Amino acid sequence: MAQLAADIGKYISGRVIEPFAGSASFFTQTKVDNAILGDINPEVTSCLEGLRDSPDKIVELLGTLKNERDYFDKLKVIKLH
């Protein structure tokens, strides 16, 4: 995907709208000056806003996570909403 996005990105000018951001892989692989990312999933949009507004805080929070299977299994069942 990364190479395909980079190749397509060479031919894009102006605004790019990515309505199903998900991992935002297309956006992160292209060099556009004017992009809009969106997603219907509020957890995805919240994560993208956090990365945009407070990248250092995100890195800090990720650093507090344990790299252990049991810990991950407990985290993935937590409902945020």
Order of alpha helices (4+ residues) and beta strands (2+ residues): alpha-beta-alpha-beta-alpha-alpha-alpha
